[in-house]
Amino acid sequence: MLKKIIIAMMLMTTTALAEYNLIVPQKPSGGTSVWAQIVVKEWEKHLGEKINLIYKPGARDQLGPNMFQNKLRFDDKTILVSHGGNGISYLVEPVDYNYLDWESIGQMNLNIIVGAKKETDVLNGPIKFSAGSGMTPEIMAIVQLLTGPKKNYLDTWQYKITWVKGMNGSERRLAFRRGDLNATRENPAAYKKHVMPVIEQGDAFTWFHHGLLNVATGKHDNDPNFEEPTFEALYEDMWGVAPEGDFYDAYRLVKSWRDALQKAFWVNKGNPNKDKLVEALNKMINDPESVAAIEAKVGKYNWRVGSEGDTAVQTLKSFITPGALKTLTDFGKNQLGYNTVYKQQLLK
Amino acid sequence: MELAILLAGIVYGLIIGLIPAAGATTGLITLFGFMPYFVGDPYLGVIFCVAVVASSTTGDSFSGVLLGIPGANSAAATMVDGFPMAKNGQATRALSAAITSSTVNGLLFGSLTFLFLPYYTKIVMYMGIPELWALVLLAFVTVGFVSTKKYVRSVLAIVLGVTLGLVGVDVNNVPRFTMGWRYLEDGIQILPFVAGLFAVPEMWEGWRKRKQTTEHKNLQGSWSQIKQGILDTKHSWRDSFRGGAIGSFIGLLPGLGGAMADWLAYGSTVARNPKEKFGVGNVRGVIGAEGANNAQKASSFIPTVLFGIPGAPFAAILMGLFLYIGIDLGSPDTFYDDKLFDSMAFAFLVGTIITAVICYGLAYFAGWVTKVPYVYYFPFIIATILWATLQYTGGWEDVAVLLIFSVLGLLCKKFQVSRPALLIGFLLSDRIYSLSYQMITLHEITDLATRPIFLTIMACVVFLIYWGVTKRSRIDYA
């Protein structure tokens, strides 16, 4: 008890002295929380001021961004960290928050890699894959790879995919090792840890990855860390043409909003402290010691700092077309079973 | 330096363990702010964290036995016989038996864990989705039919617990049972649930008897009771060892957690001693349940270290803490890190021994603690619970949830509906739901019929239901 009282007093003291508040939409033990704790520790060194982490979990991580949108962003000393799941929710769920009302301080772009068991028939299936709203880009990519340019996506979804619901990350990893699932996906650090050992045993292979968004061209470039092709390259290799159409556009939309904004810091538009925060973040990513400390704990990501992040948001916005949004919403609602809504206001 | 850090971890873990409804997981979560101090020597961080796990696991028996409030989710089974023992003036004996059983099994299964760590891979791989599903069912049946004579109420409590545990969102992220309250979309938080269900009813009863001392008899601590607790464990070594084996097995399996291990161990103790009464202060009940306690924590390290797949909720937090100091459990780098294994083994095994020594000393004074009228520590515990509950969002919703489950706890106590059954239903609801989904998606009935481990567990389930219904003379703890 004494310990808790001391910790509480320390927290209260820290809050009182804090120069900045960072809103984290999870409990302290959540993935983004741990990431934020690690990055903030380095960021503070270059900022020269304290950043106090304020945890606002709830409503599947939407409570924090909603609070930021409705109230907290008007405080010039308040920053938000968001994650890729917030990006997907923004597209297809009735959330309050709107990225276009904010300015980017920094973003970490993440690639996601898909691996499959050696015996998997990647042309005919069945592909046994763990479900989850965060898995939507992967399953949309797999459906396209198995369908090709002229056939019906829904037939592939219905007859060649086994969408296994109710697995968390740990269960998914074990199920893949055991063979209950024959395909899985991970971020680079987790892929190295959980899938590469299976590949090294000769039981699996890297199937494809999503690539990294080039905000200037709007294309997904190859990831130098992986020899295997991006989804687009693999599709073209298999079917002789580049992927296209509403289903592909929907896939590109959802993967981009998730991966390009995998981890992102935001302030309100016109925040007078933005330049100072951006400058400190720039210093951090150019300081080998800070970079090494961060990469050792969270893996290697690509940073976009300051206005480059705002450009990325504009690029992402350009992916929101009526066809892509409608297809994504319908696929989510009718096939995956999610409670998605068509948000026409995003097209404005 | 290592020893000083170990002692610091033990003291911190014990404090956490003594706080009602706070266990190893809670203790570890609060450590995130301190991890930067270990970046210079991460192995000291490993020692500190593992010592917290070892000591909080042993220490969490105290509040269950003394106050009737589980010190952690996994300590509820200990409370069923431990609390009545305290009421009968045998608090020190109950605690001594709990410490001995927990420590001996922690050392035994902890040694087995750290000595043979790489050889456990196959066991984890044999336990597929159907086997895990059957194990969860076995836990329900144990609590519902074996651990109580009022099995109809108990089954209803499990159903209610499962329903409450499913509040949140379903596998499609669609809100479920939230009644439009967005706060509930992340589910009901464990702390207000446990505190409301167990702590508040006991506090209420204490408040009604304020100015009086508790009803406990023979209140002074005594070395003879400590000796008696040790002898009890020696006498019931089979119950203790069986509990340890069950706990160790459950710890191997990701996602099942300590509550299930303790209840299976407790249920097996009840089933193996058909002529004895439980729930009224039978020391065997304490010994069986506590056998699983530390053993489960020890074996949870196996999937965590081998695959980076946490074997229990505390292990998930531990992984995050280790990551903070540059140790990525489950990665090939750490797999060949002898110093890491040495640090973990040292902290767990030596930490368990030192914790036991301190706990025996504390148990001596336990009798004196029970002498203090509720009125003196009632506000202190309520304040602690309120403070801890408000750590989630800090809003009125946190308090509202605590109030709702306090009322539920009072009603359960009044109408003798098993609160432990409600708790285990709540804790395992998500597992049974998800595993059911996965089993239906991936397996046919013909496939299940060819799985010997699954069939064996299901045979146990059927047998226990039959046994529970036909030999209904067990406990009536509510």
Boltz contact constraints between the chains, C-beta under 6 A:
constraints:
  - contact:
      token1: [A, 1]
      token2: [B, 19]
      max_distance: 6.0
  - contact:
      token1: [A, 1]
      token2: [B, 384]
      max_distance: 6.0
  - contact:
      token1: [A, 3]
      token2: [B, 12]
      max_distance: 6.0
  - contact:
      token1: [A, 3]
      token2: [B, 15]
      max_distance: 6.0
  - contact:
      token1: [A, 7]
      token2: [B, 30]
      max_distance: 6.0
  - contact:
      token1: [A, 28]
      token2: [B, 29]
      max_distance: 6.0
  - contact:
      token1: [A, 28]
      token2: [B, 32]
      max_distance: 6.0
  - contact:
      token1: [A, 29]
      token2: [B, 29]
      max_distance: 6.0
  - contact:
      token1: [A, 29]
      token2: [B, 317]
      max_distance: 6.0
  - contact:
      token1: [A, 29]
      token2: [B, 320]
      max_distance: 6.0
  - contact:
      token1: [A, 34]
      token2: [B, 320]
      max_distance: 6.0
  - contact:
      token1: [A, 58]
      token2: [B, 183]
      max_distance: 6.0
  - contact:
      token1: [A, 58]
      token2: [B, 186]
      max_distance: 6.0
  - contact:
      token1: [A, 58]
      token2: [B, 393]
      max_distance: 6.0
  - contact:
      token1: [A, 59]
      token2: [B, 182]
      max_distance: 6.0
  - contact:
      token1: [A, 59]
      token2: [B, 185]
      max_distance: 6.0
  - contact:
      token1: [A, 60]
      token2: [B, 185]
      max_distance: 6.0
  - contact:
      token1: [A, 133]
      token2: [B, 173]
      max_distance: 6.0
  - contact:
      token1: [A, 164]
      token2: [B, 438]
      max_distance: 6.0
  - contact:
      token1: [A, 164]
      token2: [B, 441]
      max_distance: 6.0
  - contact:
      token1: [A, 165]
      token2: [B, 171]
      max_distance: 6.0
  - contact:
      token1: [A, 165]
      token2: [B, 437]
      max_distance: 6.0
  - contact:
      token1: [A, 166]
      token2: [B, 171]
      max_distance: 6.0
  - contact:
      token1: [A, 166]
      token2: [B, 434]
      max_distance: 6.0
  - contact:
      token1: [A, 166]
      token2: [B, 437]
      max_distance: 6.0
  - contact:
      token1: [A, 166]
      token2: [B, 438]
      max_distance: 6.0
  - contact:
      token1: [A, 170]
      token2: [B, 254]
      max_distance: 6.0
  - contact:
      token1: [A, 170]
      token2: [B, 309]
      max_distance: 6.0
  - contact:
      token1: [A, 170]
      token2: [B, 310]
      max_distance: 6.0
  - contact:
      token1: [A, 173]
      token2: [B, 309]
      max_distance: 6.0
  - contact:
      token1: [A, 174]
      token2: [B, 309]
      max_distance: 6.0
  - contact:
      token1: [A, 178]
      token2: [B, 125]
      max_distance: 6.0
  - contact:
      token1: [A, 178]
      token2: [B, 128]
      max_distance: 6.0
  - contact:
      token1: [A, 180]
      token2: [B, 129]
      max_distance: 6.0
  - contact:
      token1: [A, 180]
      token2: [B, 442]
      max_distance: 6.0
  - contact:
      token1: [A, 193]
      token2: [B, 308]
      max_distance: 6.0
  - contact:
      token1: [A, 193]
      token2: [B, 330]
      max_distance: 6.0
  - contact:
      token1: [A, 193]
      token2: [B, 331]
      max_distance: 6.0
  - contact:
      token1: [A, 296]
      token2: [B, 326]
      max_distance: 6.0
  - contact:
      token1: [A, 297]
      token2: [B, 323]
      max_distance: 6.0
  - contact:
      token1: [A, 337]
      token2: [B, 172]
      max_distance: 6.0
  - contact:
      token1: [A, 338]
      token2: [B, 172]
      max_distance: 6.0
  - contact:
      token1: [A, 338]
      token2: [B, 173]
      max_distance: 6.0
  - contact:
      token1: [A, 339]
      token2: [B, 174]
      max_distance: 6.0
